[in-house]
Amino acid sequence: MSALLPILTTSAPAGADPSVVISPRARWEPGLGRLRDRLRTGGPWIVAFSGGVDSAFVLHVASKVREDVVALTAVSPTLPDAERAACVAFTESRGIRHLLVPSNEMEVEGFAGNPVNRCYFCKTELYSLARGQAARLGVNAIADGVNLDDLGDHRPGLVAADEHRITHPLVDAGMSKADVRGAARALGLDEWNKPAFACLSSRFPYGTAITEERLHMVGSVETLLRDLGFRQVRVRYHGDVCRIEVLPADLPRLVADDVRERVLAAAREAGFRYTTLDLQGYRMGSLNEGLGDSEA
């Protein structure tokens, strides 16, 4: 990640790039100590590793306090190749044992229909695979990268985590997202300011069927946007319309003629008829907006 990005405190203004917001040392340092203590106990550990900053941070710290940690990444159509490659590079650079386990949420009953608890089915598949590998290896403790901030969002996957006895070391350590980023930066992890990245299935409004073709449609446009230098992006699927979210500060660059034409061409090639820009900009879980207004 770029070393030229500004560093913001937790009092950053609305609309700021959330990937560079960190807590002060006095806040995250005690949490890091508690995390180390938590990971030293029990175990050996399997860490469900998606490549994001949270699970990367947990995996890195675990590998420093014990030698028997194992990373597990579920490889499926909802995980872009670039993210899988980043996971492999991270573990190889640290000599961490890494299990790449084939998965296909599309075959899980209830997932492709995209109900409001879709993540429950996705995480159930992941944690079932993790439990199977844990039994094979004689391991009981499985950790993920859930942090304190995640507890306040719409996350049906947490139910699946409880059912499969998944440990949340960051929650146990009392660490928020900004705490994780601050501590990861101090430890020298390049991933400290990696933008948030949810699996591609989160790009579809609830009730819209998820298919591999549609996953490719949104994934290909997001890849182009990242290649153009947009750090935090989401391409939301609305039938023949794609709705693009970028950080508010990036809106002017996206509508510049040269960039706009490339994005339009990529969207048309992917299969979208219309391309729109969300003027609110990127915000986590935008498709969860309005859930409280319906019986769902």
N, C-alpha and C positions, 0 to 999 in steps of 0.2 A: 504494500500500500504506500501511497505517496507520503513522503516525509514533509511535503510542503503544505499539507492541509492544516488549517488552523486548529488549535486545541481549545475547546469550549468547556466551561464548567457546567454543573447541573442547573445553573441559573440562566442557561442560554435562552435567547428569545425564541418565540414560536416561529416555526418554519425553518429553523436552523437544521443543518445536516445532523441527524441523530447519531450517525456513526462516529462523530468526533466529540461527542459530549461525554466527559469523564468526571468522576468524583474526585475530590481532593484526597491526597494521600491519607490524611487523618481519618477519612471515612473508609477507604477500601483496604488499608493495611491490616487492621484487626480482622476483617473478613477473610483476607488471604490466610492469616494464621489459623483461623478456625477451619477453613477449607483444608489446609494441610493436615490438621489434626483429624478431621473427619475421614480423609482418604487413607490415613495411616491405619485406621481401625477397621476391623472386619476384613473383607476381601478374601482372596484376590478379586479384582474388579474387572468387569467388562464395561466399557464406556460406549454408549450409543453415540456414534460420531457422525454428524451430518456435514462437518466442515465449517459451520458457523463459528463465530467468536466464542460463544458460550461453551459448546461442547469441546472446541479446540482448547480452550482455557482449562477446563476440567481435566481433559486428557493430558495436557502438558504438565499440570501440577501433579497429577497422579503418577506420571512417569518419573517425576523427580523425587517423589517420596517413597516409591516402591518399584520393584523390577517386574512384578507379575501382572501388570495392567495389560489388557487386551482391548483394542479398538474394534468396533463392529459398525460397518456401514451397509445399509440395505441399498442394493442397486436395482432401480426400477425405472419405468418410463417417466416418472415424475421427477427424477433426479437428472439434471443436465450433465452431459459428459464432462463439461468443464469443472463442475462441482465435484464429480467423482475423482477426476484427475488431481484436484487440489487436495482432496482427502488423502490420496495415495502419496502425494509429495510430502505432505505434513508428517505422516507416520514414518515414511522412509528416511526422512532427514533426521529423525530422532531415534531410529531403531526400534520403534514400537511395533509389536505384533499386530497385524491388521487383518481382520476377516471381512472380505467383500462377499456378502450373502445375497444371492439372487432373490428378488421379490417382485411381485406384480399385484399391486393393489387393485388393478382393474378386474382381477378374478375374484376378489373378495366380495361376497354378497352384500349389497347395500352401498358399496363405495361409489360405483360409477354413476348411480342415480343422483349423487351429490346432495344428500340431505343436510340439514343444519348441523348434524353431528358427524359429518363426514370424517373429521379427523379422528374420531373414535375408532372407526374401521381401519384407517391407515395405521394408527399407532398400535392397535391390537395386532395387526399383521407384523409390524416391526418388533414389538415386544415378545410375540410368540416365537419369532425367529431367534431373538436374543435369548429367550429362555431355553430354546432347543440347543443352541450353541453352548450356553452355560452348563446345561446338564451333561453335554458331551465332554466338556473340559473340567467338570467337577467344580464349577464356580457357582456361587450363590448370589453374590452382590452385583447388581447391574445399576449403573448410574446414567443420568442424562444431563442435559445442559439447561434445564428449567431454572430460571432465576425468579427473584421476588416479583418483578414487574409482570411476569407471565401469569401470575396467580390472579390478576385483576382483569384479564382479557377473556374473550369467549374461546375456551380451549377444551373441547370435549376429550381431547387426547389425554388430559390429566386423569380422567376416569379410567381409561385403559391402563395408564401407568399404575394407578392404585391397585387395579385388579391383578397386575403382573408383578407387584411388589418392587417397583422401580424406585430407586433412591434419587432424591434431588439434592446433591451435595451443596449447590449454590444457595438453595433455600435454607438448608440446615446451617450454612455459614452466614446467613443474613445478607447476601450480596444481591444488589440490583444490577441492571444492565450497565449503568454508568460505572458502578464499582468494578464490574468485570473488565470493562474497557480500560479503566485507569490502571488496574493491576496488570492486565495483559500488556499494556504499553510499557510499564515499568520493568516487566520481565523480558522485554524484547521480542514479543510475538508480533510478527508482521500482520497477523489477523486482527490486531486490536481495534482497527477502524474499518474492518470489513463490513460493508453494508448488510443490513438484515436481508435474509433470503429464505422465504418459505417455499415449500415444494410447489411445483407448477399447478397442482390441483387447486390451489388457493386463488387462482385467477378467474374462477368461474362462479357466477352468482348461484346461490343455493337453488337446487331444482334443475339446473342446466346440466345435462348429461356430460360426463367426462369421457373422452375417447383419446386414443393415442394420436390420431390425426389432429385433434384440437390442441392437445398438449404441444405438439410440434409447431402449430401455428403461433401460439403465444411465445413459446420458447425461442423460435427463430427471430421474432421481432425484438425480443429482449436482448438477445445476443448482439444484434446489430446496434442497438442503443448503447450497450456497454462498450462495444468496439469503437463507438463514436465518442466515448469518454464520459457518458452519463453514469454516475456511480450508483445512485439509488433509483431504480426504475421498477415499474410494474406495468404489464400489459394485461388489461382485463378483457375477457371474452364476453361479447354481447351479440352472439349470432354472427351476422356479416359485418359487425362493427367492432373495432378494437378501440378501447379507451386507454390512453397512455397517461401514466402518472410519473412525474419526475419531481425533484425538489423545486419549490417555488423559484429559487434563484436561477434554476436552469431553464425556466420557461422561455425567456427571450432567445436563448441559443437554439432551442428545439424548433422554433418557428422561423429561424433564419433560412433563407431560400435554399441554400446548398444542403443543409442538414434536413430540412423538411422534405425535400424531393427524395432524398435517399431513404428516409423513413417511410414515406408513402409507397415507394417502389418495393421496399421489403415487405410491407403489409399486404400489398396487392399480390406479390409473389407467394406469400404465405396462404392466401385465400380469403383475405378480408376485402370487402367491397368499400367500406368506409373507415376512415381513421379519424378519431377525435382526441382532443387533448383536454384532460381534466384540469380546470383552472384552479381547483383547490390544491393541486399538487399531491405529491406522495404523502400518504399517511398509512400506518400499519392497520390492517384489517378493515379497509374501506368497504369491503363487501359485507361486513358485519353491521354496518350502519343501518338502523331501522329494524334490526331483529326484535327489539323490544316493542315495536309497533304492531307486531303480528302475533297470531297464536303460535307460530313456529318458534 
